[in-house]
Amino acid sequence: MDIDFNPEFPVTDPEGNACRIRMKNLNNMLHFEIADAGLSPTQWQASTFPEPFRSKIAVMHDGIDTRLVQPDPDVRFALDDGTVLTCKDEVLPFVNRNLEPYRGFHIFMRALPELLRQRSSARVLIVGSEDVSYGARPADGVSWKQRFSDEVRPQMNEEVWSRWLHGEWKRELIGNLFRICSI
């Protein structure tokens, strides 16, 4: 389903892209033959599979269990740079395995200048790798993180830019991040 999902990032090699998609789908095709069941995070994603596979797929959301992870007034969380965050801090998180357009990273980055103008005390915490999961890397060889950081940085003063916090992908960070978030 990752063909031309966003007109900003058009397919430049239609034949090559068709082969790439076919190869990605091959894994599912080979394993569904022997599978008893499958999981999908959304009804829409489950609906994209052909029968007879679709009827074997159960929908199970893979988001955050808010019964387990919720604001905690006593939590304190120290980042590697010594910054300590608590629930009194305004924290605006963006968390993904990889920082790429497929994950909405470009939309988040482009919204940041205005968000931070409106929420002047907010701290931004971006967690994720500079790798890609599904899409292509930028043609110029930089990471998507660098590409969109370079794009929005001129729209922010240095004080706002310095409020960015970058974290490593760790279970403790993710759990504590959602216990302190206030935005």
N, C-alpha and C positions, 0 to 999 in steps of 0.2 A: 504494500500500500504506500510505499515511499516514492512514488513516481509523480513528479511535478506537484508536490503538496503545497509549495509556496512559489508564486510567480517571481519572487525576488531571487530565487535560486533555481533557474531553469535547468533542465537536463540538456547537457551539451553533446552527449553521445547517445542518441536514442537506441541504437542497436546494442551498444555495450551495456547500457542501463537495463535493457530487456534481459540480457544474459545474466547480469548481476542479480536481478530480481528472481529470475528462474532458479539460480543457484541457491539463493537464500531460502526460497520456498521448498527446495528439494529436501532439506532436513525434515520439515514437517511432513511432507508427503511420505517419506520413507518410514517415519516413526508412527504415523497415524495408523498405518496398516496393522501394527502390532499393539497399539495402545488400547487400553480399556476406557480411558477418560482423558480429558484435557481441561486446562484452566485458561480463562481469559479475564483480564481486569475490567472489561466493559462489554455491554451488549453489542455495541457497534463492532468492536474488534471480533467478537465471536461470530457476528453475522457475515463477516468477510470470508469465512471458510466455506468451501463447498460441502454439500452432502456427499457421502454419509458422515463426514467428520463433524459437521456442525452440531448434529444431535448428540454427540459424545462430549461436547464442551459445556462445562459449568462456568458461570460467571462469578468471580470472586474478586472484589475490589482489592487492589494491592497498595492502598494508601496508608495513612497513619491511623493507628487505632487510638482514637481520642479518649477512650476509657483508660488506657495505660499511659499515654503521653499527653499531659495537659499542664497548664501553667502551675508553677510551684513557687509560692512567695519566698521560700527559704533557699532556693537553689542559687548557687554562685558558680560561675563557670569561667575558668581562666584559659585564655588562648595562649599559644606559644610565644606571642610577643609581650606577654605580661598583662594584657588588657583583661580585666575581670568584668564580666557581664552578670547582671542580676535582672530580676523581673521589673526593676525600676527603670531599666534602660529601654529605649525604643529600639528594637532590633528588627531590621527588615531582611529576612533570609531569602536566599535563592539556593536550593539544594538539588543537585542532579548528579548522576554518575559522571556525565561528561557535559561540558559547557559548549553546546552546539545549537544550531538553529532548530534541529528536530525537537529539542527540549525547550524551545521558547526563549533561549538565552538572549537572542538579538532583541526580542520584544521587551524583556526585562531591562536590558541595558539601555535601550532608547527611552524607556520611561523613567529611568533613574534621575536625570537632571531635574525634571519637574517634580517628581516625588520628593526629592531632597530639598527643593525650594519650599515645598509645602510643609515638610516635616524636618525642620532645620536641625533638630537634635537627634535624628535617627542615625543609627549605626547600621551599615550594610555588611552583611556576612554572606559571602559567596563561597559555596563549598562544591567542589567538583574537579574533575580532571580536565586537562587541556586536550585530551584525546577525543576521538569520535566513536560513536556507537553504531550508527546506521548510515549517516550521510557521508558525503565526500569532505575531504579537508579543503580549506581555501586554496585556490590555485596558486597564490603567491607564496605558499609555504609557511605562513604564520599561523598561529592557532586562532580559533574563533574567539577565544577569550581576548587575545591581543588585538584582533581586528576590531571588535566592538568596543573594547576599552579605548583604543586609539580614536575611534569615532566619537565617543561621548565625552572624553576627557576635556576637550576645548570648551565644552558647554558648562563645565563646573570649575569653581575656583579651587585652589590647592587645598584649602581648609576642608572643603567638602570631600575632595578626592582622598585626603589622608584619613577620613573616617571609615574607609573601606577596610574590612577585615577579611582575610582569606584563610580558610581552615583546611586541614587535611581531612580526608574522608575517613572518619573513625566512628564507630558505634557510639562511644561516649559523647562525642561532639553532637551527633544528630539527636540523640535522646535529650541532652541538656539544652540544645538549641530550642527545641519545641517546648521545653518547660519554662523558658524565659521570655519567649516572644510576646510582644505586646502590640504589634501592628497587624 
